[in-house]
Amino acid sequence: MITVLLADDHAMVRDGLRYLLEAAGNIQIVALASNGKEAVAQALIHCPNVAVMDVSMPVMDGIEATRQICELVPQTRVVALSMYHTPEYVQRAVQAGAFGYVLKDAAGNELVAAVHNLYRGQHYFSPKIAVSYKDQPGKDKL
């Protein structure tokens, strides 16, 4: 069973993501957070395999929460979840330690695939992100 922490500041989004991921059958949501500070605290308590982290949240944003989780709970792999698809956001998330980046407008099966990839120690980037990020001059390949 893959254990997952969901962090998003919108309750309806958290509920929808929970339903989507748990429907995959081998994913268990062990904690929910509405901001980055809560996400870090929940990661310390539950040590999930994967954290699904909204990039833009109050109190502490998802980028800083990712940085702290990767430092404090290194066995947890973080996938950033965002509506922002610019290379700068992707780069900030990766520099903070994220293993993946999924766009909020992606199909639900993409997030499920991302969670499975991260659990196996692999990276996952939404196809739109991977293409736009790779096309930027001077950017490292994903």
N, C-alpha and C positions, 0 to 999 in steps of 0.2 A: 504494500500500500504506500503510495506517495503522499507524504504529508505536506500541506500547503497553508501558508499564511496569506490572506487577502487584505490588501491595504488600499482603500479608496475612500475619499471623503464623501461620496454620495451613497447613502444606504441602499437605494434602488439598484445601483450598479453593483455593489457588493453582493446583494441578494441574487441578482441575475448571474454574476460570475460564479457564485457558490453553486447554484443550480446547474449551470453549464458544466463546471468541472466535476462535480459529484456524479453527474449523469454518465461520465466516462467510465465509471465503475471501479477504477483502481486508484482514485484520488480522494483523499479525505481532507476536508478543511478543518484545521486544528485551531485556527485563531483568525479573528477579524480585527481590523484597525481602521480608524477614521482619519488618522493623521500620521505623519512620520514618526513622531515621538512614541505614539502607541505601538506602531509597527516594530520599532526597535525593542521596546519592552516585551512585546509578545514573542518576538524572535528569541529573546533571551530565555523566556519561560519554556517555550515549546520546541525550540531547535528544529524547525521544519526543514524538509528537504528542499523546498522551493518557496520563495516569497514572490507574489505577484504585487508589484509596487506601482501605484499611480505616481506619475512624475510630479504633478502639481497638487499639493495638499497644504492645508493650513498647519500652523504650529511649527512643523518641520517638513520641508518638501521631500519628495521621494528620492531625489538625488543624494541629499545628505543622509537620509535614512538608509539608503543603499550602502553608502560609504561606511556607516557605523555598523550595519549588520554584517557586511563583508569582513570587517575588522574584528568584531566581537563574537560572531557566530560563523566562522569561515566555512563550515560544512553546508550552510544554507546558500543556495544559488538564487540570485535575484533576476527576475525578468521585469523590465520596465514596461509599464502600460501607459500609453499616452495618446493624445490627439495630435501632439506636435510631431511632425515628421522631418524637421530640418536637421541637417547633419550636425549642427551644434548641440542639439539636445541629445542625439544619439551618442556623440562623442563624450559629452558630460556624463551620461549614464554609464558608458563603458569604462571611462576613467575612474568612476566611483566603484566599479567592480561588477556591474551588471553583466550577466552572461547572455542576455537577450533583450530584445526590444520589440514589442508588439503594438501595433496601432489599434486604437479603440474602434476604428471603423472596419477592422478586419472581421472575417467570418469567425464564429465561435470555435470551429475546429482548429483554427490557427493557434489560439491560446492553449488548447489541449495539447497540440503538437509541441508547443514551446515548453510546457511543463514536462512532458515526457523527455524531450531533448535535454533540458537542464538536469533532470533527474539522472540521466545517463552520462552527465558530464560534458555534454555538447552544447554549443551555442545555438541560439535561434533568433533570427531577425526577420520581421515581416518582409516579404519580397520587395515591396515598394521602398522600404527603408534600405535594404541591402543594395539595391540598384542606385538610389540617389546618393547614398553614403560613399559607395565605391567610385562614383563618377566625380567626386570632389577632388580638385587638384591637391596633391600633397597629403592626402588621407591614406592611412594604412588600409590594406585590404582586410575585410572581415573574414 
